[in-house]
Amino acid sequence: MEPSIKKKAEMVLSQIGISPSEAINVFYRRIASDKGIPFSLDVPNAMTRMAIRDLESGRGTRVSLKDFVKEMRKVAKTA
């Protein structure tokens, strides 16, 4: 793993309030339950790229950190 990517990811996980181990556990549980990678590895389509630009520019809907963590923990428990 690239050290710079690991450091950036761990900073995000820290802000979210989960450990790298918890994040990997959620990821592996989703792989097992979905029987594959739990997200698309395709290039984003035009609508997705527009949504990403909207969020990056301050438009669009954001989810609170608290709600995101709550959802992540639910996913971890049900997978």
TALINMO-V739217 format. One record per pair of residues at least 24 apart in sequence whose ideal C-beta (glycine too) atoms are under 10 Angstrom apart, sorted by the first residue. I is the first residue (numbers start at 1). J is the second residue. Records with the same first field share a line. If there is no record, write none. Layout:
# TALINMO-V739217
I=J ; J
This chain:
# TALINMO-V739217
13=72
15=65 ; 69
16=65 ; 66 ; 68 ; 69 ; 72
17=65 ; 66 ; 68 ; 69 ; 72 ; 73
18=68 ; 69 ; 72 ; 73 ; 76
22=69 ; 72 ; 73 ; 76
23=72 ; 76
25=76 ; 79
26=72 ; 73 ; 75 ; 76 ; 77 ; 79
27=75 ; 76 ; 79
28=76 ; 79
29=75 ; 76 ; 77 ; 78 ; 79
30=75 ; 76 ; 79
31=79
32=79
33=75 ; 78 ; 79
34=79
38=75 ; 79
